[in-house]
Amino acid sequence: MPSDSSAPQKNENHQSVIRLVLILIGAVFFIELIVMDLVLSFTHLSKLGESLLDATLLSLLLFPIFYFLIFRPLVRNIAERKRIEADLRIAAVAFEIKDPSLITDAQANIIRANQKFLDKTGYRLEEIVGRNPRIFKSGMHDKKYYERLWKQLLEDGSWSGEIRIRTRENRILHPFWLTITAVKNDRQETTHYIGIYNF
């Protein structure tokens, strides 16, 4: 089975945050040195004048850094999240209106099934989430059949073939065509599998 890809992603995010914090600390330190040098060159200013000048110069010099390192990426991140949410809403609608479908994680544990699949098999979603699709095995395919299925799925990223499954009431459904597709992230690591059943 492919390994879980969430740990490297968390490490990468953690390192990015540390880099950002170090850049900000370094930027504040060096900009404050420059500001203090400028403030000290105005010897005729009062203490209040020095403080105001110090705060003004520091704000002016730090604004571009905070804008480019924090504000702009944050705005882009919010826009990207909104786009992803819209895509997910569209995908959720498509998921419900298409053929009976099942989604698993990278370890082949069921995370979602659409209503058409649940109607065909007689299961409730809470009964199958977290379980392996082998619970639907009809007993009509041997071990080699499933070994070939997984070999092709892991090598090619997809598998199609005729299969039979068992319902919750132990009824074996007539043969149908199953297409399984691996969903990969930008590092080409499998994150999910989608099975679409054409009854």
C-alpha positions as CSV (number, residue, x, y, z in Angstrom):
1,M,0.0,0.0,0.0
2,P,1.2,3.6,-0.7
3,S,2.4,5.4,2.5
4,D,0.6,8.4,4.0
5,S,1.9,11.6,2.5
6,S,0.6,14.0,5.3
7,A,3.8,13.8,7.4
8,P,6.2,15.3,4.8
9,Q,3.7,18.0,4.1
10,K,3.5,19.0,7.8
11,N,7.3,19.0,8.0
12,E,7.5,21.3,4.9
13,N,4.9,23.7,6.4
14,H,6.7,23.8,9.7
15,Q,10.0,24.6,8.0
16,S,8.3,27.4,5.9
17,V,6.9,29.0,9.1
18,I,10.4,28.9,10.8
19,R,12.0,30.5,7.7
20,L,9.4,33.2,7.7
21,V,9.8,34.0,11.4
22,L,13.7,34.1,11.0
23,I,13.4,36.5,8.0
24,L,11.0,38.8,9.9
25,I,13.2,38.8,13.0
26,G,16.3,39.6,10.9
27,A,14.4,42.3,8.9
28,V,13.2,44.0,12.0
29,F,16.7,43.9,13.6
30,F,18.5,45.4,10.6
31,I,15.8,48.0,9.9
32,E,15.8,49.1,13.5
33,L,19.6,49.6,13.3
34,I,19.1,51.8,10.2
35,V,16.2,53.7,11.9
36,M,18.2,54.3,15.1
37,D,21.2,55.5,13.1
38,L,18.9,58.0,11.3
39,V,17.2,59.1,14.5
40,L,20.5,59.7,16.2
41,S,21.7,62.0,13.4
42,F,18.8,64.4,14.3
43,T,20.4,65.6,17.6
44,H,18.2,68.6,17.9
45,L,15.0,66.6,18.3
46,S,13.2,66.2,21.7
47,K,12.6,62.7,23.2
48,L,9.0,62.8,21.9
49,G,10.2,63.8,18.5
50,E,12.8,61.0,18.4
51,S,10.1,58.5,19.4
52,L,7.7,59.7,16.7
53,L,10.4,59.7,14.0
54,D,11.6,56.3,15.1
55,A,8.0,54.9,14.9
56,T,7.3,56.5,11.6
57,L,10.6,55.4,9.9
58,L,10.2,51.9,11.3
59,S,6.6,51.6,10.0
60,L,7.5,52.9,6.6
61,L,10.5,50.5,6.3
62,L,8.6,47.4,7.7
63,F,5.4,47.9,5.7
64,P,6.8,46.4,2.4
65,I,8.3,43.4,4.2
66,F,5.0,42.6,6.0
67,Y,3.0,43.3,2.8
68,F,5.1,40.9,0.6
69,L,5.8,38.2,3.2
70,I,2.5,38.1,5.1
71,F,-0.4,40.2,3.8
72,R,-0.1,39.3,0.0
73,P,0.4,35.5,0.6
74,L,-2.5,35.6,3.1
75,V,-4.8,37.2,0.5
76,R,-3.7,34.7,-2.1
77,N,-4.2,31.8,0.3
78,I,-7.8,33.0,1.1
79,A,-8.6,33.3,-2.6
80,E,-7.1,29.9,-3.3
81,R,-9.2,28.4,-0.4
82,K,-12.4,29.9,-1.8
83,R,-11.6,28.5,-5.2
84,I,-10.9,25.0,-3.7
85,E,-14.2,25.2,-1.7
86,A,-16.1,26.0,-4.9
87,D,-14.4,23.1,-6.7
88,L,-15.3,20.8,-3.8
89,R,-18.9,21.9,-3.9
90,I,-19.1,21.2,-7.6
91,A,-17.3,17.8,-7.1
92,A,-19.7,16.9,-4.3
93,V,-22.7,17.5,-6.6
94,A,-21.1,15.5,-9.4
95,F,-20.2,12.8,-7.0
96,E,-23.9,12.4,-6.0
97,I,-25.4,12.5,-9.5
98,K,-23.0,10.1,-11.2
99,D,-22.8,6.3,-11.0
100,P,-22.5,4.5,-7.6
101,S,-19.1,5.7,-6.3
102,L,-16.7,5.0,-3.5
103,I,-13.7,7.1,-2.3
104,T,-10.9,5.6,-0.1
105,D,-7.8,7.1,1.4
106,A,-4.3,6.0,0.3
107,Q,-4.5,2.9,2.5
108,A,-7.8,1.9,0.9
109,N,-9.9,2.8,3.9
110,I,-13.4,4.0,2.8
111,I,-13.9,7.7,3.5
112,R,-17.0,8.4,1.4
113,A,-19.7,6.7,-0.7
114,N,-22.4,8.3,-2.6
115,Q,-26.1,7.6,-2.1
116,K,-26.4,5.5,-5.2
117,F,-23.7,3.1,-3.9
118,L,-25.4,2.9,-0.5
119,D,-28.8,2.2,-2.1
120,K,-27.3,-0.6,-4.2
121,T,-25.4,-2.3,-1.3
122,G,-27.9,-1.6,1.5
123,Y,-25.3,-0.1,3.8
124,R,-25.4,3.1,5.7
125,L,-22.4,5.4,5.3
126,E,-21.4,5.1,9.0
127,E,-21.2,1.3,8.7
128,I,-18.6,1.4,6.0
129,V,-16.5,4.5,6.7
130,G,-13.0,3.5,7.9
131,R,-13.4,0.0,6.6
132,N,-11.7,-1.7,3.6
133,P,-13.8,-2.4,0.4
134,R,-13.0,-6.1,0.9
135,I,-16.2,-6.1,3.0
136,F,-18.1,-6.2,-0.3
137,K,-16.2,-9.3,-1.6
138,S,-18.5,-11.8,-3.2
139,G,-16.1,-14.8,-2.9
140,M,-16.4,-15.2,-6.6
141,H,-12.9,-13.9,-7.4
142,D,-9.7,-15.6,-6.2
143,K,-6.7,-14.1,-4.5
144,K,-4.8,-13.8,-7.8
145,Y,-7.6,-11.7,-9.3
146,Y,-7.1,-9.1,-6.5
147,E,-3.3,-9.3,-6.7
148,R,-3.5,-8.5,-10.5
149,L,-6.0,-5.7,-9.7
150,W,-3.6,-4.0,-7.2
151,K,-0.5,-4.6,-9.3
152,Q,-2.1,-2.7,-12.2
153,L,-3.5,0.0,-10.0
154,L,-0.2,0.7,-8.3
155,E,1.8,0.6,-11.6
156,D,-0.6,2.4,-13.9
157,G,-2.7,4.5,-11.5
158,S,-6.0,2.9,-12.7
159,W,-7.8,-0.4,-13.1
160,S,-11.0,-1.4,-14.9
161,G,-12.7,-4.7,-15.0
162,E,-15.8,-6.8,-14.3
163,I,-16.5,-7.6,-10.7
164,R,-19.2,-8.8,-8.4
165,I,-19.9,-7.6,-4.9
166,R,-22.0,-8.7,-1.9
167,T,-24.6,-6.5,-0.3
168,R,-25.3,-6.0,3.4
169,E,-28.0,-8.7,3.2
170,N,-25.3,-11.1,1.7
171,R,-26.9,-10.9,-1.7
172,I,-24.4,-11.1,-4.6
173,L,-25.1,-8.5,-7.2
174,H,-25.0,-9.2,-10.9
175,P,-21.6,-8.5,-12.7
176,F,-20.8,-4.9,-13.3
177,W,-17.9,-2.8,-14.5
178,L,-15.6,-1.2,-11.9
179,T,-13.1,1.6,-12.7
180,I,-10.7,2.5,-9.9
181,T,-8.5,5.6,-10.3
182,A,-5.6,6.8,-8.1
183,V,-5.7,10.5,-7.1
184,K,-2.2,11.9,-6.8
185,N,-0.9,15.1,-5.3
186,D,1.7,17.5,-7.0
187,R,4.5,15.2,-5.8
188,Q,2.8,12.2,-7.6
189,E,2.0,10.5,-4.3
190,T,-1.3,8.7,-4.2
191,T,-3.7,10.4,-1.7
192,H,-7.0,8.7,-2.6
193,Y,-8.7,6.1,-4.7
194,I,-12.0,6.6,-6.5
195,G,-14.1,3.6,-7.6
196,I,-16.9,4.1,-10.0
197,Y,-19.4,1.2,-10.4
198,N,-21.3,0.9,-13.7
199,F,-24.2,-1.4,-12.8
